Amino acid sequence: MTFVLPDLPYSHDALGPYMSRETLEYHHDKHHLAYVNNGNNLLKGTEWEGKSLEEVVKGSFGKNAGLFNNAGQHWNHLHFWKWMKPAGGGKIPGALEKAIVEGFGSVDKMKEDFVQAGVTQFGSGWCWLAVKDHKVVAMKTANGESPLVHGAKPILGCDVWEHSYYIDYRNRRPDYLKAFVDHLVNWEAVAEMHAHATK
């Protein structure tokens, strides 16, 4: 299976003022494209050629660092674009909200733990909501890793590599994460992944 860069599901300026056109032009059109191109080159001639992206990510983890980093980042970004929408945030669909309250005690606590996971991820990486042992939890991972390779199913992730926020927020990672969770998240997409993860 060849990795392909998808079009953004909205225009480059649709996420303003929380994520700028310039950020999306660099992040999607250049960074994500590089993961796709590098991943395709590194996939050639390996045992994972012809496998699904998820199989490549899980199979190459701990065995082929170059391939894993690019395939992992491709998987993460495919979902990252869908986890955001213009005028995002707002009301969380019922079944997902119930699961979040069961996991965290409240929606506010979930947001706090999610932001905290991103703020405390040292260096490059991601913060997540994931389903682990039938419960929604907050997690953080380094570089291109995701809960997929740590026994959990990701349902929401936020990229805390500097290229994701530095143009708009400079070094203010907490402000970026708060804007993401309050104004950018596409909770319908998260609810869909949650439903799939708990089948």
Phi and psi in degrees as a GROMACS rama.xvg file:
@    title "Ramachandran Plot"
@    xaxis  label "Phi"
@    yaxis  label "Psi"
@TYPE xy
-83.9423  139.246  THR-2
-75.8112  138.141  PHE-3
-131.793  135.916  VAL-4
-76.2078  119.522  LEU-5
-79.3976  157.036  PRO-6
-68.3241  151.968  ASP-7
-64.0887  145.164  LEU-8
-78.6306  11.3521  PRO-9
-157.287  171.665  TYR-10
-74.3728  162.342  SER-11
-62.0984  -23.7874  HIS-12
-104.543  13.2315  ASP-13
-75.9031  -17.926  ALA-14
-100.039  5.64481  LEU-15
-65.2722  153.856  GLY-16
-86.1039  6.01518  PRO-17
-84.2839  -26.6931  TYR-18
-144.104  121.652  MET-19
-83.6073  162.883  SER-20
-54.3374  -44.5199  ARG-21
-61.1936  -42.982  GLU-22
-60.2144  -46.731  THR-23
-68.0082  -34.4748  LEU-24
-63.9998  -42.3543  GLU-25
-73.2546  -47.1144  TYR-26
-70.6631  -50.0188  HIS-27
-79.1391  -53.7731  HIS-28
-73.1556  -24.9988  ASP-29
-113.365  -56.61  LYS-30
-64.752  -51.7854  HIS-31
-63.2257  -40.4492  HIS-32
-59.5464  -38.2093  LEU-33
-63.8574  -40.4102  ALA-34
-62.6022  -40.1703  TYR-35
-63.7541  -50.5418  VAL-36
-64.5919  -46.4068  ASN-37
-64.689  -41.4632  ASN-38
-61.3569  -43.3823  GLY-39
-63.2698  -40.6347  ASN-40
-65.5711  -42.4612  ASN-41
-75.1595  -21.0557  LEU-42
-74.8173  -29.3657  LEU-43
-57.5363  129.111  LYS-44
77.5269  4.74524  GLY-45
-94.7232  168.545  THR-46
-67.6125  -12.9044  GLU-47
-96.512  -0.588966  TRP-48
-59.7389  131.924  GLU-49
87.6674  -4.74298  GLY-50
-87.9529  166.036  LYS-51
-70.2235  159.98  SER-52
-57.5325  -43.8352  LEU-53
-62.1107  -39.4944  GLU-54
-65.4306  -38.4527  GLU-55
-63.689  -46.3528  VAL-56
-60.6708  -52.3458  VAL-57
-67.4148  -39.1538  LYS-58
-72.1161  -35.93  GLY-59
-85.0524  -12.3781  SER-60
-61.5836  123.992  PHE-61
78.6739  -2.68308  GLY-62
-119.708  -35.3707  LYS-63
-142.056  89.9233  ASN-64
-59.5753  -44.4773  ALA-65
-61.5988  -48.2546  GLY-66
-64.5106  -45.1634  LEU-67
-59.2827  -46.6112  PHE-68
-57.914  -43.9018  ASN-69
-76.3149  -41.1195  ASN-70
-66.5502  -41.3354  ALA-71
-61.9386  -44.932  GLY-72
-67.6707  -33.8733  GLN-73
-63.8572  -46.9456  HIS-74
-59.7398  -49.2066  TRP-75
-57.3392  -44.4322  ASN-76
-74.9116  -33.5494  HIS-77
-52.3898  -40.6769  LEU-78
-83.5693  -35.0994  HIS-79
-54.485  -45.109  PHE-80
-62.8478  -36.0929  TRP-81
-78.4544  -22.0259  LYS-82
-77.7469  -1.66633  TRP-83
-121.328  155.982  MET-84
-155.552  157.014  LYS-85
-59.3913  140.042  PRO-86
53.5469  46.6289  ALA-87
-78.9166  -164.657  GLY-88
76.5074  -147.527  GLY-89
75.7161  -153.756  GLY-90
-69.3573  138.369  LYS-91
-95.3914  130.347  ILE-92
-53.6739  146.794  PRO-93
-47.3081  -56.4404  GLY-94
-63.9792  -38.0062  ALA-95
-68.8874  -43.4398  LEU-96
-58.9575  -42.4861  GLU-97
-59.9655  -45.2438  LYS-98
-65.5846  -36.6937  ALA-99
-65.8545  -44.3738  ILE-100
-63.9343  -39.0545  VAL-101
-63.0972  -38.7352  GLU-102
-79.4235  -34.3989  GLY-103
-118.559  -16.7855  PHE-104
99.1265  -33.0526  GLY-105
-163.654  163.107  SER-106
-65.6947  -40.0753  VAL-107
-60.5587  -41.1592  ASP-108
-66.2131  -38.4201  LYS-109
-60.0545  -47.3958  MET-110
-61.4507  -42.1267  LYS-111
-62.1723  -46.0476  GLU-112
-68.1276  -36.8957  ASP-113
-64.7944  -48.8616  PHE-114
-61.5486  -43.3564  VAL-115
-61.804  -39.4208  GLN-116
-60.2816  -40.8718  ALA-117
-70.7884  -39.6125  GLY-118
-66.7142  -37.8463  VAL-119
-91.0071  -0.540747  THR-120
-72.7329  108.477  GLN-121
-72.1058  129.275  PHE-122
72.7018  -149.587  GLY-123
-82.0269  149.209  SER-124
162.502  -155.549  GLY-125
-142.291  153.904  TRP-126
-117.196  152.597  CYS-127
-140.374  155.118  TRP-128
-108.508  133.079  LEU-129
-143.238  158.784  ALA-130
-97.9615  118.03  VAL-131
-132.898  128.107  LYS-132
51.2525  44.7252  ASP-133
65.7923  17.541  HIS-134
-129.882  144.174  LYS-135
-81.3549  124.893  VAL-136
-130.427  159.676  VAL-137
-95.4318  140.252  ALA-138
-140.675  165.693  MET-139
-138.631  150.017  LYS-140
-138.98  156.526  THR-141
-88.7774  150.579  ALA-142
50.4139  -121.118  ASN-143
-98.508  9.35897  GLY-144
-72.1901  159.862  GLU-145
-145.325  170.924  SER-146
-57.7874  -20.0116  PRO-147
-52.4726  -36.0773  LEU-148
-98.859  10.9077  VAL-149
-127.535  32.862  HIS-150
70.465  25.6342  GLY-151
-137.985  167.941  ALA-152
-114.484  114.374  LYS-153
-68.3212  138.964  PRO-154
-123.308  -15.7568  ILE-155
-156.804  134.915  LEU-156
-139.111  148.134  GLY-157
-126.148  128.632  CYS-158
-75.9166  120.11  ASP-159
-111.024  19.6245  VAL-160
-65.1608  146.819  TRP-161
-59.1904  -31.7054  GLU-162
-65.091  -15.1709  HIS-163
-79.1748  -22.499  SER-164
-139.145  -11.1201  TYR-165
-65.4515  -35.42  TYR-166
-61.0544  -41.2003  ILE-167
-90.2271  -33.3881  ASP-168
-120.915  -1.47711  TYR-169
51.7715  -125.879  ARG-170
-91.2386  11.8874  ASN-171
-90.1737  65.6133  ARG-172
-57.0126  -41.6114  ARG-173
-58.2443  -38.5349  PRO-174
-66.0126  -40.2738  ASP-175
-61.5397  -46.2241  TYR-176
-65.285  -38.584  LEU-177
-66.406  -42.2171  LYS-178
-62.6082  -40.8914  ALA-179
-59.3053  -53.4074  PHE-180
-72.5002  -28.4793  VAL-181
-90.649  -28.3922  ASP-182
-128.602  -10.2064  HIS-183
-116.425  -25.7721  LEU-184
-63.6061  133.869  VAL-185
-93.0908  90.2892  ASN-186
-65.394  -24.3877  TRP-187
-65.7265  -40.9489  GLU-188
-65.9872  -37.9801  ALA-189
-65.7445  -42.9743  VAL-190
-61.2514  -38.2628  ALA-191
-63.4412  -44.8894  GLU-192
-68.2347  -34.596  MET-193
-64.3744  -44.6827  HIS-194
-60.2285  -41.6386  ALA-195
-67.2205  -39.1884  HIS-196
-71.6657  -22.3601  ALA-197
-105.664  10.4778  THR-198
